Amino acid sequence: MTLPPLSLYIHVPWCVRKCPYCDFNSHEAVSDIPETEYIQALLNDLEQDLHWVQGRPIESIFFGGGTPSLLSARAYETLLTGLTEKLTFSPDIEITLEANPGTLEADKFKAYRQLGINRLSMGIQSFQPEHLKKLGRIHDRAQALAAIETAINAGFSNFNLDLMHGLPNQTPEQALDDLNTALSFQPPHLSWYQLTIEPNTEFYKRPPVLPEDDTLWDIQEQGQERLAQAGLSQYEISAYSLPNKQARHNINYWRFGDYLGIGAGAHGKITTSGPQGLTILRTRKTRLPKDYLNTEKRFLAGQDRIAPEDTALECMMNALRLHKGIPVSDFEARTGMTLSSIQAPLSKARSLGLIECDTTIRASERGQQYLNELLALFLTD
């Protein structure tokens, strides 16, 4: 069987300050980051995962966090050199690094680009001073604007801007002003998503006052119209891009591709094939940086096989986020299932007007609005 495309996710767990809305595995750097030790740990972690690669090229790499831009260019040079010695990179590999405007250094950005990092994802979130303060961001409006200019001047023609809406006490006018400011830089990709309150965050403990539903709807409706005017097409729930500028790394996630996950708390998905068909594993690495760096502890915190009866749901939870869904051929190849094996939920979804299926499986416009209800049809007893 043909195995799915393979990507690599690398987690950098440190940040300057934990944001009150963040539920990611991020930890405030209370002292100097142990760069040298962490880079070596990442390469050792990868070494233990190499048996999963099976000669497959790496199609994309994503440095996520935390704040990956806290690490020096020298650290990334060492890491990328080590990666190329252990892995085969696809000739057109996409290498994305998440960056925080509050950690901006022009020379560092130029060095990142020279090392082969060819895409940046910048966590702007807002350009409004009061909203940046409420979100706990360490940058201000001027730093956000400067960061985007610096990235462009450093040679990053492919970049993403992260922008939130539905912020505490935010008006539609303020949300649209943020959007227009971002669009003035003609970004090839924009992640525009509504603030949600997640468990285990400061906002969950002390919830802020968020806009009412009618206001949120106005923001969403007006914002999507503005994004379309700028030529950015929505291809996923919260992702918009110019033609051919979709995030390839994320699309691989959503199309049920494979990815190695290295670094503190990183998750992975790996497919193997054998006489009994496909085996799909979810992996997770040791979460706390101090434990991850402890040479007496294991990198791998656990791995779980996706049960055959759960595979369709696992796939659909990803693929139906995409407006184009997943080709039937990819669904069958990446789940080891036939289309006929999910005819019951497909037929029910069709009858409710939630799904469309020909050569691809995709949520209808109504299905995108009621995605949880659509996914529930693929649950097994």
C-alpha positions in Angstrom: 0.0 0.0 0.0 1.1 3.6 -0.6 1.7 5.4 2.7 0.6 9.0 3.2 2.8 12.0 2.8 5.1 12.6 5.8 5.7 15.9 7.6 7.7 16.8 10.7 6.5 18.9 13.6 9.1 20.3 16.0 7.9 21.9 19.3 9.7 24.7 21.0 8.0 24.9 24.5 9.3 28.2 25.8 7.7 31.7 25.6 8.4 35.1 27.2 5.0 35.1 29.0 2.1 32.7 29.0 -1.0 34.3 27.3 -4.2 34.0 29.2 -6.1 32.3 26.3 -3.3 29.8 25.5 -3.8 26.1 26.2 -0.8 24.9 24.2 2.2 23.3 25.9 4.1 26.5 26.5 6.2 27.5 29.5 7.6 30.9 30.6 11.4 31.1 30.1 12.4 32.3 33.6 16.1 32.0 32.7 18.2 31.5 29.6 16.8 28.8 27.3 19.1 25.8 27.2 19.4 25.9 23.4 22.4 23.6 22.9 20.9 20.9 25.1 17.4 21.2 23.6 18.7 21.0 20.0 20.7 17.8 20.9 17.6 16.4 22.6 15.5 17.0 19.5 18.0 15.2 17.3 18.2 12.3 19.7 14.4 12.2 19.8 14.3 12.1 16.0 16.8 9.3 16.0 14.4 7.1 18.0 11.6 7.8 15.5 13.6 7.1 12.3 12.2 3.6 12.1 8.9 5.1 11.2 10.2 7.0 8.2 10.8 4.0 6.0 12.6 6.0 3.3 9.7 8.5 2.9 10.8 12.1 2.1 9.7 14.9 4.5 7.3 17.2 2.6 7.1 19.9 5.2 8.5 21.0 8.6 6.7 23.2 11.1 8.4 24.8 14.1 5.6 25.5 16.6 5.4 26.6 20.2 5.7 28.3 22.5 7.7 30.8 20.6 10.2 29.2 18.2 11.6 32.7 17.3 13.2 32.8 20.8 15.9 30.4 19.5 18.9 31.8 17.8 19.7 31.3 14.1 22.8 29.3 15.2 20.5 26.9 17.0 18.4 26.4 13.9 21.5 26.0 11.8 22.7 23.1 14.0 19.2 21.6 14.0 18.6 21.8 10.3 22.1 20.4 9.6 21.3 17.4 11.8 17.9 17.0 10.2 19.3 16.8 6.7 21.8 14.2 7.8 19.0 12.0 9.1 16.1 12.7 6.7 15.5 13.1 3.0 13.9 16.5 2.3 11.4 16.8 -0.6 12.9 19.2 -3.2 10.1 21.7 -2.7 9.9 21.3 1.1 7.9 23.9 3.0 9.6 24.9 6.3 7.5 27.1 8.5 8.6 28.9 11.7 6.2 30.5 14.1 7.3 34.0 15.2 6.3 36.4 17.9 6.6 40.1 17.0 7.9 40.8 20.5 10.9 38.6 19.9 11.8 40.3 16.6 15.4 40.9 15.4 15.9 41.9 11.8 19.2 40.0 11.5 17.7 36.9 13.0 14.9 36.9 10.4 17.4 37.3 7.6 19.5 34.4 9.0 16.4 32.2 9.3 15.7 32.8 5.6 19.2 32.0 4.6 19.1 28.7 6.5 16.2 27.6 4.2 13.3 28.4 6.5 10.9 29.6 3.7 7.7 30.5 5.5 6.9 32.5 8.6 3.7 32.4 10.7 3.5 35.6 12.8 1.2 35.7 15.9 -0.2 39.2 15.5 -3.7 38.6 17.0 -4.6 42.3 17.0 -3.3 45.7 16.2 -5.4 47.4 18.9 -3.4 48.4 22.1 -6.2 47.6 24.5 -6.8 44.2 22.9 -3.2 43.3 22.9 -3.0 44.1 26.6 -6.1 42.1 27.4 -4.7 39.1 25.4 -1.4 39.3 27.4 0.7 39.8 24.2 4.3 41.1 24.8 4.2 43.3 21.6 2.5 46.5 20.8 1.0 47.8 17.5 4.3 49.4 16.3 6.2 46.1 16.9 3.5 44.2 15.0 3.8 46.5 12.0 7.5 46.4 12.1 7.6 42.6 12.3 5.7 42.2 9.2 7.8 44.7 7.3 11.0 43.1 8.6 9.8 39.6 7.5 9.0 40.9 4.0 12.4 42.7 3.7 14.2 39.6 4.9 12.9 37.8 1.8 9.8 36.0 3.2 7.4 36.1 0.3 5.4 33.3 1.8 4.0 34.2 5.3 1.0 33.9 7.4 -0.5 36.4 9.8 -2.5 35.0 12.8 -5.4 37.3 13.7 -8.1 36.9 16.3 -11.6 38.3 16.4 -14.4 38.2 18.9 -12.0 39.7 21.5 -13.2 41.1 24.9 -15.5 44.1 24.2 -14.5 44.2 20.5 -16.8 46.0 18.1 -17.2 45.0 14.4 -15.5 48.2 13.5 -12.4 47.3 15.5 -12.3 43.8 14.1 -12.5 45.1 10.6 -9.8 47.7 11.3 -7.5 44.8 12.4 -8.3 42.9 9.3 -7.8 45.9 7.0 -4.4 46.6 8.7 -3.3 43.0 8.1 -4.5 43.1 4.5 -2.6 46.3 3.7 0.5 44.1 3.7 -1.0 41.8 1.1 -0.4 38.6 3.1 -0.5 35.4 1.0 -2.1 33.6 3.9 -4.2 34.7 6.9 -5.4 32.7 9.8 -8.5 34.5 11.1 -10.3 32.9 13.9 -12.6 33.6 16.8 -11.3 33.7 20.4 -12.5 30.7 22.3 -12.2 30.1 26.0 -10.3 26.8 26.6 -10.0 24.8 29.9 -6.8 25.2 31.8 -6.3 28.8 30.8 -6.4 32.1 32.8 -9.4 33.2 30.7 -11.2 30.0 31.8 -10.6 30.8 35.4 -11.6 34.4 35.0 -13.7 34.7 31.9 -13.6 38.1 30.1 -16.7 39.8 28.6 -16.9 38.6 25.0 -19.1 40.1 22.3 -22.7 38.9 22.0 -23.6 36.4 19.3 -25.2 39.0 17.0 -21.9 41.0 17.1 -19.9 37.9 16.4 -22.0 37.1 13.4 -21.6 40.6 12.1 -17.8 40.4 12.5 -17.7 37.0 10.7 -20.0 38.1 7.8 -18.2 41.4 7.2 -14.8 39.9 7.6 -15.3 37.1 5.2 -16.6 39.6 2.6 -13.5 41.7 3.1 -11.2 38.7 2.8 -12.8 37.7 -0.4 -12.4 41.2 -1.8 -8.7 40.9 -1.1 -8.5 37.7 -3.1 -8.0 35.4 -0.1 -10.2 32.3 -0.5 -11.3 30.4 2.6 -10.1 26.8 2.3 -10.5 25.7 5.9 -12.6 26.8 8.9 -10.2 29.6 9.9 -7.6 29.7 7.0 -7.6 32.0 4.0 -5.0 32.2 1.2 -4.1 33.4 -2.2 -4.1 30.7 -4.9 -1.4 28.1 -4.3 -0.5 29.6 -1.0 -2.3 27.2 1.4 -0.3 25.9 4.3 0.9 22.6 3.0 1.9 21.4 6.4 -1.6 21.9 7.8 -3.3 20.5 4.7 -1.3 17.3 5.3 -2.8 17.2 8.8 -6.3 17.7 7.5 -6.0 15.2 4.7 -5.0 12.5 7.3 -1.4 12.5 6.3 1.4 11.4 8.6 3.7 13.5 10.7 6.5 12.8 13.1 6.3 14.9 16.3 9.5 15.8 18.2 10.1 18.1 21.1 8.5 18.5 24.5 4.8 17.6 24.3 4.8 17.0 20.5 2.2 14.8 19.0 2.6 12.6 15.9 0.6 10.3 13.6 2.3 7.4 11.9 0.9 4.8 9.4 2.5 1.5 8.8 1.4 -1.3 6.5 1.6 -5.0 7.0 -0.1 -8.3 6.0 -3.2 -7.3 8.1 -3.4 -3.9 6.4 -2.8 -0.4 7.8 -1.9 0.4 11.4 -2.3 4.0 12.4 -0.6 5.2 15.6 -0.9 8.5 17.6 2.3 9.3 19.5 3.0 11.9 22.2 6.3 13.0 23.7 7.2 13.9 27.3 5.5 17.2 28.1 7.6 19.2 30.6 10.9 20.6 29.2 12.8 19.6 32.3 11.7 16.0 31.9 12.3 16.1 28.1 15.9 17.2 28.8 16.5 14.6 31.5 18.6 12.0 29.8 17.3 9.3 32.2 13.7 9.8 31.0 12.2 8.6 27.8 11.2 11.0 25.0 8.1 8.9 24.1 5.4 9.4 26.7 2.9 7.1 25.0 1.5 5.7 21.7 -2.0 4.5 20.9 -3.3 2.7 17.9 -6.4 4.1 16.3 -9.0 1.4 16.5 -10.4 0.4 13.1 -13.9 1.3 14.1 -12.7 4.9 15.0 -10.6 5.4 11.9 -13.4 7.0 9.7 -14.3 9.5 12.5 -10.6 10.4 13.0 -10.2 11.0 9.3 -13.4 13.1 9.0 -12.6 15.2 12.0 -9.7 16.5 10.0 -10.8 16.3 6.4 -14.2 17.9 6.8 -12.5 21.1 8.1 -11.3 21.6 4.5 -13.8 23.2 2.1 -12.7 20.8 -0.6 -12.8 17.8 1.8 -10.7 14.8 0.9 -10.6 12.8 -2.4 -12.2 9.4 -2.0 -9.0 7.8 -3.2 -7.1 9.5 -0.3 -9.7 8.5 2.2 -9.4 4.8 1.1 -5.6 4.8 0.9 -5.1 6.6 4.2 -7.7 4.7 6.3 -7.5 1.3 4.7 -11.3 1.4 4.4 -13.6 1.4 1.3 -16.1 4.0 0.7 -18.8 1.4 0.9 -17.9 0.7 4.5 -19.2 4.2 5.5 -22.3 4.2 3.3 -24.6 4.3 6.3 -23.3 7.6 7.8 -22.8 9.1 4.4 -26.4 8.3 3.4 -27.7 9.8 6.6 -25.5 12.9 6.1 -26.7 13.3 2.5 -30.3 13.1 3.6 -29.8 15.9 6.1 -28.0 18.0 3.5 -24.8 18.0 5.4 -22.4 16.3 3.0 -21.6 16.0 -0.7 -19.8 13.0 -2.1 -18.7 12.3 -5.7 -14.9 11.9 -6.3 -14.4 13.8 -3.0 -16.0 13.7 0.4 -16.8 17.2 1.7 -19.1 19.1 4.0 -21.9 21.1 2.3 -22.3 24.7 3.2 -24.9 23.6 5.8 -22.5 20.8 7.0 -19.8 23.4 7.6 -22.3 25.3 9.9 -23.2 22.1 11.7 -19.9 20.3 11.7 -20.2 18.7 15.1 -23.6 17.2 14.2 -22.1 15.9 10.9 -19.2 14.3 12.7 -21.4 12.7 15.2 -22.9 10.6 12.4 -19.5 8.8 12.1 -19.4 7.8 15.8 -19.6 4.1 16.4 -21.2 2.5 19.4 
